[in-house]
Amino acid sequence: MAHDIDDRVNLFLRSLEAFDFTVARAMCTEAATVRQNDGRGELPIGESLDRLRSFTADVNSLRYDVIRRFRNPDEVLQQHVLHLTGADGSRTDVHAAVYFRFQDSLIDRIEEYVYAEPALTGARPDDPA
């Protein structure tokens, strides 16, 4: 089941990268919910995907770079960086920790915790000069 869950999460992320929100929605239960740490609370998956669709209207590309992933039989917790390229050529990186819960091989809940990571302005203390 672990590989199946990995494959399902990867397919979900690839569908978002392709702006294919129909495929992403089909990978979720009817009652699936999304909670983000943006103060809006819990949303139905359809509403959350609609928000992402409107957000990506000015985005040329997005790519998920998974840093680490942990899994249980019906759960995945991962840390990733979402790389966005705007229509104007601007680039933004969004760091997040995301939890996926599965029910009958479909995503039933997503919790996304986005966090800011300050840009480095110089060498880190342990970097060689």
C-alpha positions as CSV (number, residue, x, y, z in Angstrom):
1,M,0.0,0.0,0.0
2,A,2.9,2.4,0.7
3,H,3.9,2.5,-2.9
4,D,0.3,2.9,-4.0
5,I,-0.1,5.9,-1.6
6,D,3.2,7.5,-2.9
7,D,1.9,7.0,-6.5
8,R,-1.4,8.6,-5.7
9,V,0.1,11.6,-4.0
10,N,2.6,12.0,-6.9
11,L,-0.3,11.8,-9.4
12,F,-2.3,14.4,-7.4
13,L,0.7,16.8,-7.4
14,R,1.4,16.2,-11.1
15,S,-2.2,16.9,-11.9
16,L,-2.0,20.3,-10.1
17,E,1.3,21.1,-11.9
18,A,-0.6,20.4,-15.2
19,F,-3.5,22.7,-14.0
20,D,-5.8,19.6,-14.4
21,F,-8.1,20.3,-11.4
22,T,-10.6,17.8,-12.8
23,V,-8.2,14.9,-12.3
24,A,-7.1,16.2,-8.9
25,R,-10.8,16.3,-7.8
26,A,-11.5,12.8,-9.1
27,M,-8.7,11.5,-6.8
28,C,-10.7,12.7,-3.7
29,T,-13.7,11.4,-1.9
30,E,-17.0,13.3,-2.2
31,A,-16.6,14.6,1.3
32,A,-12.9,15.4,1.2
33,T,-11.8,18.5,3.1
34,V,-8.8,20.8,3.0
35,R,-7.5,22.8,6.0
36,Q,-4.8,25.4,5.5
37,N,-3.2,27.7,8.1
38,D,-4.5,30.8,6.4
39,G,-7.2,31.5,8.9
40,R,-10.1,30.4,6.7
41,G,-10.6,27.0,8.4
42,E,-11.7,23.9,6.7
43,L,-13.0,23.9,3.1
44,P,-14.5,21.3,0.8
45,I,-12.0,20.0,-1.7
46,G,-13.9,21.5,-4.6
47,E,-13.8,25.0,-3.1
48,S,-10.1,24.6,-2.3
49,L,-9.3,23.6,-5.8
50,D,-11.4,26.5,-7.2
51,R,-9.3,28.9,-5.0
52,L,-6.1,27.3,-6.4
53,R,-7.4,27.6,-10.0
54,S,-8.1,31.3,-9.5
55,F,-4.7,31.7,-7.8
56,T,-2.9,30.1,-10.8
57,A,-4.6,32.4,-13.4
58,D,-1.4,34.5,-13.5
59,V,1.0,31.6,-13.1
60,N,2.8,30.0,-16.1
61,S,4.1,27.0,-14.2
62,L,4.2,25.4,-10.8
63,R,6.3,22.5,-9.7
64,Y,6.3,20.6,-6.4
65,D,9.7,19.6,-5.1
66,V,9.2,17.0,-2.3
67,I,11.9,17.3,0.4
68,R,10.8,14.4,2.6
69,R,7.9,12.1,2.9
70,F,6.6,9.8,5.7
71,R,3.7,7.4,5.4
72,N,1.4,5.0,7.3
73,P,-1.0,2.7,5.6
74,D,-3.6,5.5,4.9
75,E,-1.6,8.7,5.6
76,V,1.2,10.7,4.1
77,L,3.0,13.6,5.6
78,Q,5.4,15.5,3.4
79,Q,7.5,18.6,3.3
80,H,7.8,20.3,-0.1
81,V,8.6,23.5,-1.9
82,L,6.2,24.7,-4.5
83,H,8.1,26.6,-7.2
84,L,5.9,29.2,-9.0
85,T,6.8,31.1,-12.2
86,G,4.4,34.0,-12.9
87,A,3.2,35.2,-16.3
88,D,5.6,38.2,-15.8
89,G,8.6,35.8,-15.3
90,S,8.7,36.4,-11.5
91,R,9.6,33.4,-9.4
92,T,8.3,32.4,-5.9
93,D,9.0,29.5,-3.7
94,V,6.3,28.4,-1.2
95,H,7.5,26.1,1.6
96,A,4.9,23.7,3.1
97,A,4.2,20.7,5.3
98,V,1.2,18.7,4.0
99,Y,-0.8,15.8,5.4
100,F,-2.9,13.6,3.2
101,R,-5.4,11.1,4.6
102,F,-6.8,8.3,2.4
103,Q,-10.1,6.4,2.5
104,D,-10.6,3.6,0.0
105,S,-7.5,4.8,-2.0
106,L,-9.0,8.3,-2.4
107,I,-7.8,11.4,-0.6
108,D,-10.2,12.3,2.1
109,R,-8.4,15.1,3.9
110,I,-5.6,17.5,3.2
111,E,-3.9,19.7,5.8
112,E,-1.5,22.2,4.5
113,Y,0.8,24.3,6.7
114,V,2.6,27.0,4.6
115,Y,5.5,28.7,6.2
116,A,7.8,31.5,5.2
117,E,11.5,30.9,5.0
118,P,13.6,34.0,5.0
119,A,16.0,34.5,2.2
120,L,19.7,34.1,3.1
121,T,21.6,37.4,2.7
122,G,25.0,35.9,3.3
123,A,26.9,32.7,4.0
124,R,25.6,30.6,6.8
125,P,27.8,30.5,9.9
126,D,28.9,26.9,9.1
127,D,29.6,27.5,5.4
128,P,33.2,27.9,4.4
129,A,34.2,31.4,3.5
